[in-house]
Structure formats: C-alpha cells, structure tokens
Amino acid sequence: MALTSCKDCGTQVSRAALTCPKCGRKFNRTSPTTWGCGALLLLAILGILANTNGNRTPSESRAPTSNLNAGVGGPSAPIVETPDADFLKTKAGKFWKKHNGEWSTSDCKAIVDGKIHIGMTRDQVRAAWGRPTVINESLYSSGTHEQWVYRRTNDYVYFENGVMTSLQQTH
C-alpha cells in the first residue's frame, strides 16, 4: 500500500485515505472509478462526434473513386442523356429503358459487364452482382450504413444511406 505524508501534521497516511487519522485534514482524492467514468464519457463524446461525419451530405461523404481494383467501373455521372438507337437495342439499353432513364448509360453498361463502382445505388449493385450472402446494417445519427458480404468472391461492399461508398476485394 502506497503511503504519503499529511501536509499539516506529517503523519504517514495511505494514498487511499480521505482524511488524516491524526489531525483530520481532508484529502482531495480522485478515485479510479471517477477516472474510469470520465474516460468513458470522453470516449462516448468522441464517438458521437466521429459518427456525425461533420453533418455532410452523403454525396460529400463519398470515398474517392480512384485506386479501386479490377471489376470496378468509373463514377456515375448525373448527366441527362438520350442514348442513340443502337444503344437502346443492347442489353444495357434495355436496363436503361427499364429504369426510365434514371440510371446513366455508363451505369447500365457496367451492370451488364458485372462491374460496380462508387456512387451506385443498392439496386444497381444488386443488378450487377446479385443478392449478397449477408447484409450487416448499422444505424447512426448520420444515417444508415450497410456492409454487403459476397462470400463466394470474398468481397465486401459498403453503403451509406443507400449509396455505395467503398469496396473491399480480396485477391
């Protein structure tokens, strides 16, 4: 047991003591429980701040589209487009018509080729790769985060609020 001297009378007193047994001086002691509670409170505050993501919108929170591995196309372009007649005859063109032109022609081509990329919706990823083996969902103050697991290829696709933000592939 660690001892310390009382500043008033000099008596050796346990560091855990709240008062000196000889003179009655009160010691300001912070218990380990108080320190532990303070640390937990600090971690909780930091966790909340980290999950608010700076109040950015999902499009501002997206990961960069560069440096992704094979099987991944380029980013979606929010361009209103009118495809030519030859495109409309292709399988990608049929996807485009099926979704009333809401999906870009580049997204439709990627889906037909079995490729996905950051910025795609859950429906687009499902159309390109099929149903995942497992979907893990987390709810945060900033929205819904999902992890789709494809066991046969050991790939993981991550979504924030329904939009693909990252891809983890094992080679």
C-alpha positions as CSV (number, residue, x, y, z in Angstrom):
1,M,0.0,0.0,0.0
2,A,1.4,3.4,-1.0
3,L,1.9,6.0,1.7
4,T,2.1,9.8,1.7
5,S,2.7,12.4,4.3
6,C,0.0,14.6,5.7
7,K,0.8,18.3,4.8
8,D,-0.5,19.5,8.2
9,C,1.0,17.1,10.8
10,G,3.5,14.9,8.7
11,T,1.8,11.6,9.7
12,Q,2.2,8.8,7.1
13,V,-1.2,8.2,5.6
14,S,-2.4,5.8,2.9
15,R,-3.0,7.3,-0.5
16,A,-6.5,5.9,-0.4
17,A,-7.4,7.7,2.8
18,L,-9.9,10.6,2.6
19,T,-8.8,12.2,5.9
20,C,-5.7,12.1,8.1
21,P,-6.4,9.9,11.1
22,K,-4.3,12.1,13.4
23,C,-5.3,15.7,12.6
24,G,-8.5,15.2,10.5
25,R,-7.2,17.0,7.3
26,K,-9.4,16.2,4.3
27,F,-7.6,15.0,1.2
28,N,-8.8,15.7,-2.4
29,R,-8.7,12.2,-3.9
30,T,-10.0,11.2,-7.3
31,S,-11.0,7.6,-7.2
32,P,-10.2,5.2,-10.1
33,T,-13.9,4.9,-10.6
34,T,-14.2,8.6,-11.2
35,W,-11.3,8.5,-13.7
36,G,-12.9,5.5,-15.4
37,C,-16.3,7.2,-15.7
38,G,-14.6,10.3,-17.1
39,A,-12.7,8.3,-19.7
40,L,-15.9,6.5,-20.8
41,L,-17.7,9.8,-21.1
42,L,-14.9,11.3,-23.2
43,L,-14.9,8.2,-25.5
44,A,-18.7,8.5,-25.9
45,I,-18.5,12.1,-26.9
46,L,-15.7,11.4,-29.4
47,G,-17.7,8.5,-30.8
48,I,-20.7,10.8,-31.3
49,L,-18.6,13.4,-33.0
50,A,-17.0,10.8,-35.2
51,N,-20.3,9.4,-36.3
52,T,-21.9,12.8,-37.2
53,N,-19.5,12.9,-40.1
54,G,-19.3,16.7,-39.9
55,N,-23.0,16.9,-41.0
56,R,-22.0,16.4,-44.6
57,T,-24.5,15.1,-47.1
58,P,-23.9,11.5,-48.4
59,S,-22.5,12.8,-51.7
60,E,-19.9,14.9,-49.8
61,S,-19.0,11.9,-47.7
62,R,-18.2,9.5,-50.6
63,A,-14.8,7.9,-50.8
64,P,-12.6,8.8,-53.7
65,T,-13.2,6.7,-56.8
66,S,-9.5,6.1,-57.7
67,N,-7.3,3.2,-56.9
68,L,-10.1,0.5,-57.0
69,N,-9.3,-3.0,-58.2
70,A,-10.5,-4.8,-61.3
71,G,-14.2,-5.3,-61.7
72,V,-15.0,-1.7,-60.8
73,G,-16.0,0.9,-63.4
74,G,-15.9,4.7,-63.2
75,P,-18.1,7.1,-61.3
76,S,-21.7,7.8,-62.1
77,A,-22.3,11.0,-64.0
78,P,-25.5,12.9,-63.1
79,I,-26.0,13.9,-66.8
80,V,-29.3,13.7,-68.5
81,E,-28.6,11.7,-71.6
82,T,-30.5,10.5,-74.6
83,P,-28.9,7.3,-75.9
84,D,-28.7,6.5,-79.6
85,A,-30.9,3.9,-81.2
86,D,-28.1,1.3,-81.4
87,F,-27.5,1.6,-77.6
88,L,-31.2,1.0,-76.9
89,K,-31.0,-2.3,-78.7
90,T,-28.3,-3.6,-76.4
91,K,-28.8,-5.3,-73.0
92,A,-27.5,-2.2,-71.3
93,G,-30.1,-0.2,-73.3
94,K,-32.9,-2.4,-72.0
95,F,-31.7,-1.7,-68.4
96,W,-31.8,2.0,-69.2
97,K,-35.3,1.8,-70.6
98,K,-36.5,-0.4,-67.7
99,H,-35.4,2.3,-65.2
100,N,-36.9,5.1,-67.3
101,G,-33.6,6.7,-68.0
102,E,-32.9,7.3,-64.3
103,W,-29.7,5.2,-64.5
104,S,-26.9,6.5,-66.6
105,T,-25.9,4.7,-69.8
106,S,-22.4,4.1,-68.2
107,D,-24.1,2.6,-65.1
108,C,-26.2,0.3,-67.3
109,K,-23.1,-0.8,-69.3
110,A,-21.2,-1.5,-66.1
111,I,-24.1,-3.6,-64.7
112,V,-24.3,-5.6,-67.9
113,D,-20.5,-6.2,-67.6
114,G,-20.9,-7.3,-63.9
115,K,-19.0,-4.3,-62.7
116,I,-19.8,-1.9,-59.8
117,H,-18.4,1.5,-58.7
118,I,-18.6,4.1,-56.0
119,G,-21.8,6.1,-56.3
120,M,-24.0,3.3,-57.4
121,T,-27.2,2.6,-55.6
122,R,-28.1,-0.6,-53.8
123,D,-30.4,-1.6,-56.7
124,Q,-27.6,-1.1,-59.2
125,V,-25.1,-3.2,-57.2
126,R,-27.7,-5.9,-56.8
127,A,-28.4,-5.8,-60.6
128,A,-24.7,-6.1,-61.3
129,W,-23.6,-8.7,-58.7
130,G,-26.8,-10.3,-57.5
131,R,-28.0,-10.7,-53.9
132,P,-25.3,-10.6,-51.2
133,T,-24.8,-13.6,-48.9
134,V,-25.2,-11.3,-45.8
135,I,-26.2,-7.7,-45.2
136,N,-25.0,-6.1,-42.0
137,E,-26.8,-2.8,-41.2
138,S,-25.8,-0.1,-38.7
139,L,-27.9,2.9,-37.8
140,Y,-26.0,6.1,-36.9
141,S,-27.1,9.7,-36.3
142,S,-25.7,10.4,-39.8
143,G,-27.9,7.7,-41.4
144,T,-27.8,4.0,-42.3
145,H,-24.5,2.2,-43.1
146,E,-24.6,-1.2,-44.7
147,Q,-22.0,-3.9,-45.4
148,W,-22.9,-6.4,-48.1
149,V,-20.9,-9.6,-47.9
150,Y,-20.4,-11.7,-51.1
151,R,-19.0,-15.0,-49.7
152,R,-18.3,-16.7,-53.0
153,T,-15.9,-13.9,-54.1
154,N,-15.0,-12.8,-50.5
155,D,-15.9,-9.2,-51.5
156,Y,-17.4,-6.5,-49.2
157,V,-19.4,-3.6,-50.5
158,Y,-20.2,-0.6,-48.2
159,F,-23.1,1.8,-48.4
160,E,-24.0,5.0,-46.7
161,N,-27.7,6.0,-47.0
162,G,-28.2,3.7,-49.9
163,V,-25.2,4.8,-52.0
164,M,-22.0,2.7,-52.4
165,T,-19.1,4.4,-50.7
166,S,-16.4,1.7,-50.8
167,L,-15.4,-1.8,-51.9
168,Q,-13.1,-4.3,-50.3
169,Q,-11.8,-7.1,-52.5
170,T,-9.6,-10.0,-51.6
171,H,-7.2,-11.3,-54.1
